[in-house]
């Protein structure tokens, strides 16, 4: 029993030492994994904080977007309500027409007049705008804003209902064009060409009408009505503005010719004076060179001999140089039509 106890104690001590050593080895093996787990936990915590912050910002942005959407819906409803009144629609069309004309480079009271009126047998006619063309011609522009059917079609969710409203919109545009043609503005404004421009303040107003009625443009042309939107009206007005510039150039051409003749005459006079001055300079230089030659041949030689004999002072007698550069010949004939050709 004693030997057994001793043997067991020895085995227990060896086992304890081996277990502690293995525990240390296992701890050493698990240490990198423990560090990775700690880093992972730190990273997960950072990601969680970032997620919470992002969700908070997203919630705030969604709230702002919702508020903006509500405001936009309110303003849109107010705009639709306002445009449902004919007076407001007329003011919107007239202000759009004015901005387009000013954008094309025309000036009020100079290149165009607003609300010009004329008395006729049927009463007073008052077009929205009269644009002045070169040579005293005028173009009459009248603004129309048929929005009832167009708004109903834009708000419709059913395709058939939308098509029905847009067809009604095309009929309204055709009706406005016929009414405008019946006023015969070209016969009331003597300097106007035989047409009138019907301005639609939105591109879609014309495109939708033409899409539903392919013969609309042809009928308007037959009735001497030109349908125009902001883009097409700018192109038309830019053409008119270019005609203004060409007209101004034509009117000033005669004056420019007279100024050119006057300038040519004055230039010929100045060139004649310069030529005379050149001749005088040439004569002066010839006289100077003759005097230099005489001094060098007579006075200077004698003076130098006297200096060699002792009759001189501290001053030296300089040698006089001839001037061989003559003035360039300038003749008014150089600017004659023959020389220019």
VMD Tcl script that draws the C-alpha trace (Angstrom):
set ca {
  {0.00 0.00 0.00}
  {2.81 2.37 0.83}
  {4.49 1.70 -2.50}
  {1.18 2.14 -4.25}
  {0.63 5.47 -2.53}
  {4.07 6.67 -3.50}
  {3.59 5.48 -7.06}
  {0.20 7.20 -7.26}
  {1.64 10.43 -5.85}
  {4.42 10.32 -8.46}
  {1.95 9.68 -11.28}
  {-0.35 12.44 -10.00}
  {2.51 14.95 -9.88}
  {3.60 14.02 -13.41}
  {0.01 14.24 -14.63}
  {-0.46 17.67 -13.03}
  {2.71 18.97 -14.64}
  {1.74 17.59 -18.05}
  {-1.80 19.03 -17.76}
  {-0.45 22.50 -16.86}
  {1.97 22.37 -19.78}
  {-0.78 21.36 -22.20}
  {-3.01 24.12 -20.84}
  {-0.28 26.66 -21.54}
  {0.16 25.27 -25.07}
  {-3.59 25.46 -25.72}
  {-3.67 29.05 -24.39}
  {-0.81 29.96 -26.70}
  {-2.68 28.44 -29.66}
  {-5.93 30.20 -28.81}
  {-4.35 33.62 -28.17}
  {-4.42 34.76 -31.85}
  {-8.01 33.64 -32.17}
  {-8.90 35.52 -28.98}
  {-7.32 38.67 -30.39}
  {-9.21 38.25 -33.66}
  {-12.47 37.82 -31.77}
  {-11.77 41.00 -29.79}
  {-11.05 42.95 -32.99}
  {-14.18 41.49 -34.53}
  {-16.28 42.62 -31.59}
  {-14.80 46.13 -31.80}
  {-15.52 46.29 -35.53}
  {-19.06 44.99 -35.06}
  {-19.64 47.68 -32.45}
  {-18.38 50.38 -34.84}
  {-20.57 49.05 -37.65}
  {-23.55 49.05 -35.34}
  {-22.95 52.65 -34.34}
  {-22.53 53.63 -37.99}
  {-25.74 51.78 -38.87}
  {-27.65 53.58 -36.13}
  {-26.31 56.96 -37.29}
  {-27.09 56.15 -40.92}
  {-30.63 55.06 -40.05}
  {-31.09 58.25 -38.06}
  {-29.89 60.39 -40.99}
  {-32.02 58.36 -43.40}
  {-35.06 58.80 -41.18}
  {-34.39 62.53 -41.05}
  {-33.97 62.73 -44.83}
  {-37.15 60.74 -45.39}
  {-38.96 63.13 -43.07}
  {-37.64 66.11 -45.00}
  {-38.55 64.44 -48.30}
  {-42.04 63.73 -47.07}
  {-42.44 67.32 -45.93}
  {-41.13 68.57 -49.27}
  {-43.52 66.26 -51.08}
  {-46.43 67.55 -49.04}
  {-45.38 71.13 -49.77}
  {-44.98 70.33 -53.46}
  {-48.40 68.70 -53.56}
  {-49.91 71.73 -51.84}
  {-48.22 74.16 -54.22}
  {-49.17 72.03 -57.21}
  {-52.76 71.98 -56.07}
  {-52.66 75.74 -55.61}
  {-51.13 76.17 -59.07}
  {-53.74 73.92 -60.66}
  {-56.48 75.78 -58.83}
  {-55.04 79.12 -59.92}
  {-54.65 78.03 -63.54}
  {-58.26 76.90 -63.58}
  {-59.27 80.58 -63.53}
  {-59.20 82.17 -67.02}
  {-57.74 85.47 -65.77}
  {-54.76 83.76 -64.14}
  {-54.14 81.61 -67.20}
  {-54.18 84.71 -69.38}
  {-51.66 86.49 -67.14}
  {-49.41 83.41 -67.14}
  {-49.50 83.21 -70.93}
  {-48.82 86.93 -71.37}
  {-45.89 86.93 -68.91}
  {-44.40 83.87 -70.63}
  {-44.76 85.61 -74.00}
  {-43.01 88.72 -72.67}
  {-40.10 86.71 -71.24}
  {-39.66 84.82 -74.51}
  {-39.62 88.03 -76.55}
  {-37.10 89.67 -74.21}
  {-34.98 86.51 -74.30}
  {-34.88 86.82 -78.09}
  {-33.21 90.23 -77.70}
  {-36.17 92.54 -78.41}
  {-37.00 95.59 -76.30}
  {-40.41 96.81 -75.17}
  {-41.69 100.01 -76.79}
  {-38.88 99.76 -79.32}
  {-39.05 96.37 -81.04}
  {-42.54 95.38 -79.86}
  {-45.67 96.82 -78.24}
  {-48.05 95.08 -75.85}
  {-51.84 95.39 -75.80}
  {-51.97 97.58 -78.91}
  {-55.57 98.31 -79.85}
  {-57.31 99.13 -83.12}
  {-60.89 100.13 -83.84}
  {-62.83 98.04 -86.36}
  {-66.42 97.73 -87.51}
  {-66.82 94.76 -85.18}
  {-65.37 96.71 -82.24}
  {-61.98 97.18 -80.62}
  {-59.32 94.54 -81.26}
  {-56.50 94.22 -78.75}
  {-53.80 91.63 -79.61}
  {-51.38 90.64 -76.86}
  {-48.31 91.82 -78.77}
  {-47.23 93.47 -82.02}
  {-43.62 92.82 -83.08}
  {-42.11 95.34 -85.49}
  {-40.37 94.01 -88.59}
  {-37.86 95.79 -90.86}
  {-39.26 98.31 -93.36}
  {-42.15 99.18 -91.09}
  {-43.87 95.76 -91.08}
  {-45.58 94.23 -88.04}
  {-46.31 90.71 -86.81}
  {-49.34 90.24 -84.55}
  {-49.02 87.68 -81.73}
  {-51.97 86.53 -79.62}
  {-51.54 84.23 -76.62}
  {-53.95 81.36 -75.97}
  {-53.91 79.03 -72.93}
  {-56.32 76.09 -73.44}
  {-55.60 74.14 -70.25}
  {-58.90 72.57 -69.11}
  {-58.79 69.38 -71.15}
  {-55.00 69.20 -70.99}
  {-55.01 69.23 -67.16}
  {-57.75 66.61 -67.05}
  {-55.77 64.39 -69.39}
  {-52.53 64.83 -67.44}
  {-54.31 63.89 -64.18}
  {-56.11 60.85 -65.63}
  {-54.82 57.39 -64.68}
  {-56.72 55.44 -67.32}
  {-55.23 55.52 -70.80}
  {-58.58 55.69 -72.60}
  {-59.76 58.54 -70.39}
  {-56.49 60.37 -70.96}
  {-56.83 59.97 -74.72}
  {-60.37 61.31 -74.61}
  {-59.27 64.43 -72.70}
  {-56.33 65.01 -75.03}
  {-58.61 64.76 -78.07}
  {-60.81 67.39 -76.47}
  {-57.68 69.50 -75.92}
  {-56.85 69.27 -79.64}
  {-60.38 70.41 -80.45}
  {-59.96 73.39 -78.11}
  {-56.70 74.39 -79.81}
  {-58.38 74.13 -83.22}
  {-61.30 76.22 -81.97}
  {-58.97 78.94 -80.61}
  {-57.11 79.04 -83.93}
  {-60.38 79.47 -85.85}
  {-61.48 82.29 -83.54}
  {-58.12 84.00 -84.01}
  {-58.32 83.63 -87.79}
  {-61.80 85.17 -87.81}
  {-60.40 88.40 -86.28}
  {-58.30 89.01 -89.43}
  {-55.62 91.01 -87.68}
  {-53.68 91.34 -90.96}
  {-56.51 93.40 -92.44}
  {-56.68 95.67 -89.37}
  {-52.93 96.27 -89.12}
  {-52.02 97.60 -92.54}
  {-48.33 96.84 -92.20}
  {-48.82 93.26 -91.04}
  {-48.27 90.23 -93.31}
  {-51.31 88.08 -93.95}
  {-50.86 85.88 -90.91}
  {-51.15 85.95 -87.13}
  {-49.06 84.02 -84.59}
  {-50.98 82.01 -81.99}
  {-48.66 81.55 -78.99}
  {-49.08 78.54 -76.67}
  {-47.04 79.07 -73.46}
  {-46.12 75.39 -73.09}
  {-44.44 72.99 -75.49}
  {-46.66 70.11 -74.40}
  {-49.82 72.08 -75.25}
  {-48.89 71.97 -78.93}
  {-47.28 68.52 -79.02}
  {-50.29 66.80 -77.43}
  {-52.70 68.60 -79.77}
  {-50.71 67.64 -82.89}
  {-50.36 64.06 -81.64}
  {-54.14 63.76 -81.42}
  {-54.93 65.77 -84.57}
  {-52.47 65.41 -87.44}
  {-54.31 67.90 -89.66}
  {-54.25 70.69 -87.07}
  {-51.14 72.45 -88.42}
  {-52.34 72.25 -92.02}
  {-55.72 73.79 -91.20}
  {-54.07 76.56 -89.16}
  {-51.83 77.42 -92.10}
  {-54.83 77.58 -94.39}
  {-56.49 79.95 -91.93}
  {-53.30 82.08 -91.82}
  {-52.57 81.14 -88.21}
  {-49.03 80.13 -87.17}
  {-48.89 77.98 -84.04}
  {-45.84 78.81 -81.92}
  {-44.41 77.63 -78.60}
  {-41.58 79.29 -76.62}
  {-38.89 77.45 -78.60}
  {-40.31 78.11 -82.06}
  {-41.22 81.70 -81.19}
  {-37.64 82.40 -80.07}
  {-36.40 81.13 -83.44}
  {-38.93 83.35 -85.25}
  {-38.02 86.42 -83.18}
  {-34.29 85.83 -83.60}
  {-34.89 85.84 -87.36}
  {-36.79 89.11 -87.01}
  {-33.97 90.56 -84.88}
  {-31.46 89.54 -87.57}
  {-33.63 91.30 -90.14}
  {-33.51 94.39 -87.93}
  {-29.73 94.38 -88.03}
  {-29.62 93.87 -91.80}
  {-32.10 96.71 -92.25}
  {-29.94 99.00 -90.13}
  {-26.90 98.09 -92.23}
  {-28.83 98.81 -95.44}
  {-30.02 102.18 -94.13}
  {-26.47 103.16 -93.14}
  {-24.83 101.91 -96.35}
  {-25.20 105.27 -98.16}
  {-23.88 107.18 -95.17}
  {-20.96 104.76 -94.90}
  {-20.20 105.33 -98.61}
  {-20.19 109.12 -98.17}
  {-17.91 108.85 -95.15}
  {-15.59 106.62 -97.17}
  {-15.41 109.15 -100.01}
  {-14.69 111.93 -97.53}
  {-12.03 109.83 -95.83}
  {-10.42 109.02 -99.18}
  {-10.31 112.71 -100.15}
  {-8.75 113.70 -96.82}
  {-6.21 110.90 -97.08}
  {-5.21 112.04 -100.57}
  {-4.69 115.59 -99.25}
  {-2.53 114.37 -96.35}
  {-0.46 112.18 -98.69}
  {0.13 115.14 -101.00}
  {1.44 117.18 -98.06}
  {3.66 114.30 -96.98}
  {5.03 113.97 -100.54}
  {5.79 117.69 -100.61}
  {7.51 117.42 -97.23}
  {9.58 114.54 -98.59}
  {10.69 116.62 -101.57}
  {11.71 119.44 -99.22}
  {13.66 116.98 -97.05}
  {15.40 115.62 -100.14}
  {16.42 119.15 -101.23}
  {17.65 119.92 -97.71}
  {19.75 116.75 -97.62}
  {21.27 117.49 -101.01}
  {22.19 121.01 -99.82}
  {23.65 119.56 -96.62}
  {25.76 117.02 -98.49}
  {27.05 119.75 -100.86}
  {27.99 121.94 -97.89}
  {29.77 118.99 -96.21}
  {31.70 118.25 -99.39}
  {32.72 121.89 -99.73}
  {33.89 122.08 -96.10}
  {35.84 118.85 -96.33}
  {37.48 119.82 -99.62}
  {38.41 123.37 -98.72}
  {38.16 124.49 -95.09}
  {38.93 121.26 -93.27}
  {42.09 120.48 -95.30}
  {43.52 123.97 -94.76}
  {42.65 123.91 -91.05}
  {44.37 120.57 -90.52}
  {47.56 121.80 -92.26}
  {47.59 124.87 -90.01}
  {47.21 122.58 -87.03}
  {50.17 120.56 -88.15}
  {52.20 123.77 -88.29}
  {51.26 124.53 -84.66}
  {48.37 126.93 -85.12}
  {45.72 124.93 -83.26}
  {44.01 124.61 -79.91}
  {42.95 121.61 -77.80}
  {39.85 121.11 -79.91}
  {39.90 118.62 -82.75}
  {38.28 119.29 -86.08}
  {35.64 116.54 -86.55}
  {35.05 114.84 -89.84}
  {31.64 115.60 -91.29}
  {29.74 112.59 -92.68}
  {27.46 112.70 -95.66}
  {23.79 111.65 -95.27}
  {22.93 109.18 -97.98}
  {19.48 108.12 -96.63}
  {16.79 109.88 -98.63}
  {13.09 110.10 -97.68}
  {10.84 107.49 -99.24}
  {8.71 108.66 -102.14}
  {5.02 108.89 -101.19}
  {2.54 109.69 -103.91}
  {-1.27 109.97 -103.74}
  {-1.31 107.82 -106.86}
  {-0.47 104.86 -104.64}
  {-4.02 105.00 -103.28}
  {-5.77 105.40 -106.60}
  {-8.37 102.82 -107.67}
  {-5.94 101.48 -110.30}
  {-3.24 100.77 -107.70}
  {-5.81 99.23 -105.34}
  {-6.89 96.84 -108.08}
}
mol new
graphics top color blue
foreach p $ca { graphics top sphere $p radius 0.5 }
foreach p [lrange $ca 0 end-1] q [lrange $ca 1 end] { graphics top cylinder $p $q radius 0.2 }
display resetview
